[in-house]
Amino acid sequence: MTKVSMTVNGKAVSAEAEGRTLLSAYLREGLGLTGTHVGCDTSQCGACVVHVDGKAVKSCTVFAMDVAGASVTTIEGMANPDGSLGVIQQAFQDHHGLQCGFCTPGMVMSSAALLAANPHPTEAEVRHGLEGNICRCTGYHNIVKAVLAASGQTVAAE
């Protein structure tokens, strides 16, 4: 076991980890940040997406030790400083972009990365930007609406 240190959601953290500990396990088990979901363990579903130094990463594909010293943002870090929902989270709620909620953390994190790179995407760009995320419940239509709304674009009524 080795102590692995990084900045998570703006706070310096450390936890013991084996060399084979995935970032997703480090976050969930080492730090108790259970918002990052693990759905497939094969990088297919996108439920585990977090940001590492501002880049969207599937945390089930990265060893915690490989991001030592990095800045990591999880779904818990997407809220406003007062604890209220962030813009993207609120848009997902307002536009019914979630049902069971299992994929939602990864969808929000992928959406944040998309909007950071392209603040006003088209519907096609949103759909392309979320291709690495699987949702079994929503059919994606309301997720796309939520991302467009979070970008400040007007979306059709539900």
Phi and psi in degrees as a GROMACS rama.xvg file:
@    title "Ramachandran Plot"
@    xaxis  label "Phi"
@    yaxis  label "Psi"
@TYPE xy
-131.931  144.165  THR-2
-76.5896  124.647  LYS-3
-112.785  125.457  VAL-4
-118.049  143.497  SER-5
-162.234  176.537  MET-6
-103.407  124.171  THR-7
-122.854  121.501  VAL-8
53.8691  39.3913  ASN-9
84.6728  0.272931  GLY-10
-117.978  137.828  LYS-11
-70.4543  129.827  ALA-12
-135.643  157.841  VAL-13
-145.715  145.468  SER-14
-156.307  154.673  ALA-15
-74.5084  141.218  GLU-16
-152.587  147.565  ALA-17
-79.5428  163.342  GLU-18
-60.1656  -27.3339  GLY-19
-93.93  5.44679  ARG-20
-70.7364  122.552  THR-21
-73.9642  152.538  LEU-22
-56.8756  -39.252  LEU-23
-59.5824  -43.3195  SER-24
-69.3531  -39.8537  ALA-25
-58.4742  -46.2392  TYR-26
-65.3803  -48.3361  LEU-27
-72.8162  -50.1357  ARG-28
-91.9043  -40.2204  GLU-29
-76.3984  -36.7496  GLY-30
-111.305  -9.17462  LEU-31
73.8099  18.6172  GLY-32
-93.4093  88.1238  LEU-33
-88.4624  6.35749  THR-34
-68.9554  -28.5495  GLY-35
-75.7822  115.335  THR-36
-94.0001  151.848  HIS-37
-119.023  113.711  VAL-38
-106.663  -28.992  GLY-39
-135.728  -22.4258  CYS-40
60.9326  14.8646  ASP-41
-129.653  11.4015  THR-42
65.7698  22.5985  SER-43
-91.3152  -31.8343  GLN-44
-95.4237  -26.8145  CYS-45
81.8611  2.09437  GLY-46
-66.1414  -18.6597  ALA-47
-99.7832  12.5637  CYS-48
-63.6714  131.196  VAL-49
-133.128  174.155  VAL-50
-107.286  131.227  HIS-51
-116.676  115.809  VAL-52
49.1601  42.0975  ASP-53
84.5849  -3.10243  GLY-54
-105.781  134.176  LYS-55
-67.6991  128.97  ALA-56
-137.953  138.584  VAL-57
-79.3171  109.331  LYS-58
-69.281  -10.6099  SER-59
-83.6462  1.99557  CYS-60
-114.123  1.88871  THR-61
-124.407  135.599  VAL-62
-78.1733  140.671  PHE-63
-55.5683  -41.4891  ALA-64
-61.4381  -29.2704  MET-65
-72.2215  -15.2938  ASP-66
-113.807  15.5635  VAL-67
-55.6764  133.366  ALA-68
85.9905  -9.65449  GLY-69
-81.2628  170.957  ALA-70
-104.758  120.435  SER-71
-115.45  135.434  VAL-72
-118.508  129.724  THR-73
-110.811  177.224  THR-74
-57.2209  -32.6973  ILE-75
-62.8627  -26.5793  GLU-76
-85.4001  0.892279  GLY-77
-88.9749  -10.498  MET-78
-72.0164  160.262  ALA-79
-69.4332  160.013  ASN-80
-55.3439  -29.2453  PRO-81
-83.6259  2.69324  ASP-82
93.0413  -9.98706  GLY-83
-72.9812  163.251  SER-84
-62.6288  140.138  LEU-85
-71.8673  173.062  GLY-86
-56.8512  -47.0019  VAL-87
-69.1486  -43.8407  ILE-88
-58.868  -43.9485  GLN-89
-64.6996  -38.988  GLN-90
-64.0311  -39.3482  ALA-91
-61.9761  -40.325  PHE-92
-68.3975  -48.0047  GLN-93
-63.5356  -32.3361  ASP-94
-108.53  17.3082  HIS-95
55.0498  45.2984  HIS-96
-85.6404  17.6685  GLY-97
-147.882  153.08  LEU-98
-128.054  -82.4396  GLN-99
-72.9746  -25.7607  CYS-100
89.7581  -5.38086  GLY-101
-64.7566  -41.5211  PHE-102
-82.5015  -13.2409  CYS-103
-56.4448  -45.3007  THR-104
-57.1177  -45.4855  PRO-105
-65.6847  -38.8349  GLY-106
-63.6324  -43.7755  MET-107
-63.7928  -44.2471  VAL-108
-66.0744  -41.0186  MET-109
-66.6264  -38.0856  SER-110
-64.3473  -40.7878  SER-111
-62.1263  -42.4436  ALA-112
-65.0851  -41.9165  ALA-113
-60.1518  -48.0607  LEU-114
-69.9383  -27.8661  LEU-115
-67.3139  -37.5697  ALA-116
-82.3046  -30.0459  ALA-117
-144.194  87.6353  ASN-118
-60.5785  -21.3458  PRO-119
-134.772  67.4864  HIS-120
-73.6403  156.88  PRO-121
-80.1224  170.192  THR-122
-58.669  -42.7382  GLU-123
-62.8372  -39.0712  ALA-124
-67.4297  -36.0729  GLU-125
-64.9484  -47.7193  VAL-126
-59.6849  -41.807  ARG-127
-65.8338  -41.6546  HIS-128
-64.9915  -23.0195  GLY-129
-102.682  10.6821  LEU-130
-57.7515  -28.4481  GLU-131
-84.7567  9.02956  GLY-132
-119.4  133.086  ASN-133
-109.455  132.405  ILE-134
-123.78  127.422  CYS-135
-93.3672  -5.17149  ARG-136
-109.556  -42.2194  CYS-137
-90.3214  -23.817  THR-138
77.8435  5.17319  GLY-139
72.8928  -19.1993  TYR-140
-56.5888  -49.449  HIS-141
-74.6702  -25.1213  ASN-142
-65.6656  -44.9293  ILE-143
-61.7212  -43.7371  VAL-144
-59.3614  -40.8302  LYS-145
-63.8147  -42.8593  ALA-146
-65.6249  -42.7612  VAL-147
-61.736  -41.8768  LEU-148
-63.9644  -40.9665  ALA-149
-64.2157  -24.9217  ALA-150
-82.8601  -0.95196  SER-151
90.6945  5.05837  GLY-152
-86.785  147.504  GLN-153
-76.395  133.928  THR-154
-118.058  153.405  VAL-155
-62.3152  151.095  ALA-156
-61.1973  152.409  ALA-157
